[in-house]
Amino acid sequence: MNARKMTLNQIYEAGLEALNRELGPVGMVRFLQQFETGRGDYSRERRRLLGKTTVKALARKIQKRRTGA
């Protein structure tokens, strides 16, 4: 198999076959999940959810929930 002469699709297919052969279907899926690019704008979403909350404020909230106060 000469990867230099293969199309990107052929390389992708050969890679999936190798992952499946070596890791099995479940291992292949777990491996591929590590590289999912995701969607959206993380920074914008974070600002929307947290606003200008500081690390100290978040830590206080966590402590409150843990202690039930």
MDAnalysis code that builds the backbone (N, CA, C; Angstrom):
import MDAnalysis as mda
import numpy as np

u = mda.Universe.empty(207, n_residues=69, atom_resindex=np.repeat(np.arange(69), 3), trajectory=True)
u.add_TopologyAttr("name", ["N", "CA", "C"] * 69)
u.add_TopologyAttr("resid", np.arange(1, 70))
u.add_TopologyAttr("resname", ["MET", "ASN", "ALA", "ARG", "LYS", "MET", "THR", "LEU", "ASN", "GLN", "ILE", "TYR", "GLU", "ALA", "GLY", "LEU", "GLU", "ALA", "LEU", "ASN", "ARG", "GLU", "LEU", "GLY", "PRO", "VAL", "GLY", "MET", "VAL", "ARG", "PHE", "LEU", "GLN", "GLN", "PHE", "GLU", "THR", "GLY", "ARG", "GLY", "ASP", "TYR", "SER", "ARG", "GLU", "ARG", "ARG", "ARG", "LEU", "LEU", "GLY", "LYS", "THR", "THR", "VAL", "LYS", "ALA", "LEU", "ALA", "ARG", "LYS", "ILE", "GLN", "LYS", "ARG", "ARG", "THR", "GLY", "ALA"])
u.atoms.positions = np.array([
    [0.856, -1.182, 0.000],
    [0.000, 0.000, 0.000],
    [0.900, 1.242, 0.000],
    [0.767, 2.061, -1.014],
    [1.568, 3.264, -1.130],
    [0.677, 4.473, -0.835],
    [0.810, 5.011, 0.354],
    [-0.046, 6.117, 0.787],
    [0.108, 7.345, -0.094],
    [1.254, 7.510, -0.713],
    [1.468, 8.675, -1.575],
    [0.585, 8.640, -2.826],
    [0.180, 7.447, -3.236],
    [-0.634, 7.312, -4.443],
    [-2.119, 7.160, -4.118],
    [-2.451, 7.120, -2.845],
    [-3.845, 6.934, -2.438],
    [-4.556, 8.277, -2.337],
    [-5.861, 8.262, -2.606],
    [-6.658, 9.469, -2.399],
    [-6.891, 9.641, -0.896],
    [-7.324, 10.823, -0.497],
    [-7.612, 11.048, 0.922],
    [-8.707, 10.105, 1.416],
    [-9.679, 9.839, 0.575],
    [-10.745, 8.920, 0.960],
    [-10.209, 7.501, 1.159],
    [-9.305, 7.073, 0.287],
    [-8.709, 5.740, 0.425],
    [-7.880, 5.644, 1.708],
    [-7.162, 6.700, 2.030],
    [-6.368, 6.714, 3.268],
    [-7.297, 6.651, 4.476],
    [-8.380, 7.410, 4.426],
    [-9.367, 7.412, 5.512],
    [-9.943, 6.006, 5.718],
    [-10.353, 5.378, 4.611],
    [-10.926, 4.029, 4.688],
    [-9.912, 3.028, 5.236],
    [-8.673, 3.102, 4.766],
    [-7.637, 2.184, 5.245],
    [-7.375, 2.412, 6.736],
    [-7.413, 3.659, 7.154],
    [-7.223, 3.974, 8.573],
    [-8.328, 3.404, 9.429],
    [-9.572, 3.533, 8.982],
    [-10.696, 2.965, 9.722],
    [-10.580, 1.444, 9.815],
    [-10.190, 0.821, 8.718],
    [-10.014, -0.636, 8.723],
    [-8.937, -1.050, 9.722],
    [-7.836, -0.316, 9.753],
    [-6.747, -0.635, 10.682],
    [-7.187, -0.438, 12.131],
    [-7.894, 0.647, 12.400],
    [-8.390, 0.884, 13.761],
    [-9.345, -0.220, 14.183],
    [-10.251, -0.592, 13.312],
    [-11.216, -1.637, 13.619],
    [-10.510, -2.975, 13.861],
    [-9.537, -3.279, 13.036],
    [-8.799, -4.532, 13.162],
    [-8.030, -4.595, 14.484],
    [-7.384, -3.494, 14.848],
    [-6.535, -3.482, 16.039],
    [-7.291, -3.228, 17.337],
    [-8.328, -2.395, 17.286],
    [-9.029, -1.988, 18.504],
    [-10.429, -2.575, 18.636],
    [-10.966, -3.090, 17.538],
    [-12.350, -3.542, 17.544],
    [-13.272, -2.341, 17.366],
    [-14.553, -2.599, 17.123],
    [-15.479, -1.498, 16.840],
    [-15.599, -0.480, 17.978],
    [-15.687, -0.962, 19.210],
    [-15.849, -0.041, 20.342],
    [-14.597, 0.803, 20.536],
    [-13.435, 0.173, 20.470],
    [-12.182, 0.915, 20.606],
    [-11.989, 1.922, 19.494],
    [-12.396, 1.544, 18.280],
    [-12.285, 2.454, 17.144],
    [-13.128, 3.702, 17.385],
    [-14.362, 3.500, 17.823],
    [-15.246, 4.639, 18.072],
    [-14.688, 5.505, 19.192],
    [-14.211, 4.899, 20.269],
    [-13.645, 5.677, 21.380],
    [-12.440, 6.494, 20.915],
    [-11.605, 5.895, 20.071],
    [-10.450, 6.614, 19.530],
    [-10.899, 7.802, 18.694],
    [-11.858, 7.588, 17.804],
    [-12.319, 8.653, 16.914],
    [-13.005, 9.777, 17.682],
    [-13.666, 9.464, 18.784],
    [-14.344, 10.495, 19.569],
    [-13.366, 11.509, 20.159],
    [-12.126, 11.115, 20.333],
    [-11.127, 12.032, 20.881],
    [-10.840, 13.200, 19.943],
    [-11.132, 13.023, 18.677],
    [-10.744, 14.008, 17.682],
    [-11.912, 14.746, 17.069],
    [-13.082, 14.626, 17.679],
    [-14.243, 15.350, 17.170],
    [-13.998, 16.842, 17.345],
    [-14.240, 17.604, 16.307],
    [-13.925, 19.030, 16.348],
    [-14.970, 19.848, 17.083],
    [-16.175, 19.342, 17.176],
    [-17.212, 20.097, 17.865],
    [-17.752, 21.224, 16.999],
    [-18.663, 21.980, 17.583],
    [-19.288, 23.073, 16.841],
    [-19.418, 24.291, 17.746],
    [-19.641, 25.411, 17.124],
    [-19.900, 26.615, 17.891],
    [-18.643, 27.370, 18.278],
    [-18.857, 28.373, 19.090],
    [-17.785, 29.246, 19.557],
    [-17.680, 29.091, 21.066],
    [-16.678, 28.319, 21.512],
    [-16.518, 28.024, 22.928],
    [-16.421, 29.301, 23.765],
    [-15.635, 30.243, 23.321],
    [-15.424, 31.470, 24.100],
    [-16.723, 32.255, 24.262],
    [-17.479, 32.392, 23.195],
    [-18.747, 33.111, 23.261],
    [-19.726, 32.388, 24.197],
    [-19.796, 31.075, 24.063],
    [-20.704, 30.281, 24.898],
    [-20.303, 30.371, 26.375],
    [-19.005, 30.321, 26.636],
    [-18.514, 30.420, 28.008],
    [-18.883, 31.769, 28.614],
    [-18.669, 32.834, 27.851],
    [-19.023, 34.173, 28.351],
    [-20.523, 34.278, 28.611],
    [-21.321, 33.675, 27.736],
    [-22.777, 33.708, 27.912],
    [-23.180, 32.968, 29.192],
    [-22.553, 31.844, 29.449],
    [-22.920, 31.039, 30.618],
    [-22.347, 31.587, 31.924],
    [-21.110, 32.056, 31.883],
    [-20.433, 32.455, 33.113],
    [-20.371, 33.959, 33.332],
    [-20.536, 34.726, 32.276],
    [-20.416, 36.170, 32.418],
    [-19.016, 36.540, 32.875],
    [-18.938, 37.388, 33.874],
    [-17.623, 37.818, 34.368],
    [-17.285, 37.127, 35.682],
    [-17.829, 35.938, 35.873],
    [-17.575, 35.175, 37.087],
    [-16.092, 34.859, 37.205],
    [-15.569, 35.029, 38.402],
    [-14.161, 34.733, 38.650],
    [-14.007, 33.294, 39.120],
    [-12.787, 32.811, 39.105],
    [-12.495, 31.467, 39.597],
    [-12.864, 31.373, 41.077],
    [-12.557, 32.418, 41.838],
    [-12.887, 32.412, 43.262],
    [-14.395, 32.300, 43.483],
    [-15.168, 33.019, 42.683],
    [-16.628, 32.962, 42.815],
    [-17.146, 31.569, 42.465],
    [-16.593, 30.971, 41.430],
    [-16.997, 29.612, 41.070],
    [-16.640, 28.627, 42.180],
    [-15.456, 28.784, 42.757],
    [-15.031, 27.905, 43.854],
    [-15.979, 28.035, 45.043],
    [-16.405, 29.254, 45.351],
    [-17.356, 29.454, 46.456],
    [-18.677, 28.746, 46.164],
    [-19.156, 28.852, 44.927],
    [-20.404, 28.185, 44.557],
    [-20.292, 26.660, 44.705],
    [-19.163, 26.128, 44.287],
    [-18.941, 24.679, 44.399],
    [-18.933, 24.269, 45.856],
    [-18.219, 25.020, 46.683],
    [-18.160, 24.718, 48.116],
    [-19.552, 24.771, 48.746],
    [-20.341, 25.759, 48.373],
    [-21.699, 25.893, 48.899],
    [-22.534, 24.667, 48.563],
    [-22.433, 24.210, 47.326],
    [-23.207, 23.038, 46.909],
    [-22.745, 21.796, 47.629],
    [-21.446, 21.664, 47.838],
    [-20.911, 20.474, 48.517],
    [-21.341, 20.418, 49.973],
    [-21.390, 21.563, 50.606],
    [-21.736, 21.587, 52.024],
    [-23.237, 21.719, 52.242],
    [-23.975, 22.018, 51.200],
    [-25.412, 22.145, 51.312],
    [-25.844, 23.443, 51.963],
    [-24.951, 24.393, 52.029],
    [-25.259, 25.682, 52.670],
    [-26.041, 26.581, 51.773],
])
